[in-house]
């Protein structure tokens, strides 16, 4: 092989290695792509969970428009009673 042919081969090999390096390790390379794809999967899972939570909260808001339901929730969560009502508190059973 001639000296020119050998230097051309070495130059081609170096350029090829640089291109392969950028393809794998560059900002838009394979490793970056795989990392972004995994992050997208995680975010998609979070979106599904948040959409379900949003649906449940929307349903709760619709229920709270009903005065009877709203009163029941207030009584249960805040322990409120109407005037003249007597509240009986029973001790819980310990096992």
C-alpha positions as CSV (number, residue, x, y, z in Angstrom):
1,X,0.0,0.0,0.0
2,X,1.4,3.4,-0.9
3,X,2.0,6.2,1.6
4,X,-0.9,8.2,0.2
5,X,-3.3,5.3,0.3
6,X,-2.3,4.5,3.9
7,X,-2.8,8.1,5.0
8,X,-6.1,8.3,3.2
9,X,-7.2,5.1,5.0
10,X,-6.1,6.5,8.4
11,X,-7.9,9.8,7.7
12,X,-11.1,7.9,6.7
13,X,-10.9,5.7,9.8
14,X,-10.5,8.8,12.1
15,X,-13.3,10.6,10.5
16,X,-15.5,7.5,10.7
17,X,-14.7,7.2,14.5
18,X,-15.5,10.8,15.1
19,X,-18.9,10.5,13.3
20,X,-19.7,7.3,15.2
21,X,-18.6,9.0,18.5
22,X,-20.9,12.0,17.8
23,X,-23.7,9.6,16.8
24,X,-23.5,7.7,20.1
25,X,-22.3,10.3,22.6
26,X,-23.3,13.7,21.1
27,X,-26.1,16.0,22.3
28,X,-28.5,14.4,19.9
29,X,-26.9,11.0,20.0
30,X,-28.1,7.6,20.9
31,X,-27.5,7.9,24.7
32,X,-29.3,11.2,24.8
33,X,-32.2,9.7,22.9
34,X,-32.5,6.7,25.3
35,X,-32.4,9.1,28.3
36,X,-35.1,11.3,26.8
37,X,-37.2,8.3,26.0
38,X,-37.0,7.0,29.5
39,X,-37.9,10.5,30.9
40,X,-40.9,10.6,28.5
41,X,-42.1,7.3,29.9
42,X,-41.9,8.6,33.5
43,X,-43.7,11.8,32.6
44,X,-46.4,9.9,30.8
45,X,-47.0,7.8,33.9
46,X,-47.2,11.0,36.0
47,X,-49.7,12.5,33.5
48,X,-51.9,9.4,33.8
49,X,-51.9,9.6,37.7
50,X,-52.6,13.4,37.6
51,X,-55.4,13.0,35.1
52,X,-57.1,10.4,37.4
53,X,-56.6,12.7,40.4
54,X,-58.1,15.6,38.4
55,X,-61.1,13.5,37.4
56,X,-61.7,12.5,41.1
57,X,-61.5,16.1,42.2
58,X,-63.8,17.3,39.5
59,X,-66.3,14.6,40.6
60,X,-66.0,15.8,44.2
61,X,-66.6,19.4,43.1
62,X,-69.8,18.4,41.3
63,X,-71.0,16.5,44.4
64,X,-70.2,19.5,46.6
65,X,-72.7,21.6,44.6
66,X,-75.5,19.5,46.3
67,X,-76.3,21.2,49.7
68,X,-77.1,17.9,51.4
69,X,-73.8,16.3,50.4
70,X,-71.9,19.5,51.4
71,X,-73.6,19.4,54.8
72,X,-72.7,15.8,55.4
73,X,-69.1,16.4,54.4
74,X,-68.9,19.4,56.7
75,X,-70.4,17.5,59.6
76,X,-68.0,14.5,59.1
77,X,-64.8,16.4,58.6
78,X,-65.3,19.3,61.0
79,X,-67.5,17.6,63.6
80,X,-70.2,20.3,63.4
81,X,-73.7,19.8,64.7
82,X,-77.0,21.6,64.3
83,X,-78.3,23.6,67.3
84,X,-80.2,21.3,69.7
85,X,-78.5,18.1,68.5
86,X,-76.7,15.8,71.0
87,X,-73.5,14.1,69.9
88,X,-72.6,10.8,71.4
89,X,-69.0,9.7,71.2
90,X,-68.3,6.1,71.8
91,X,-64.9,4.8,72.8
92,X,-63.2,2.7,70.1
93,X,-62.6,-0.9,70.9
94,X,-59.0,-1.8,71.4
95,X,-57.8,-5.2,70.4
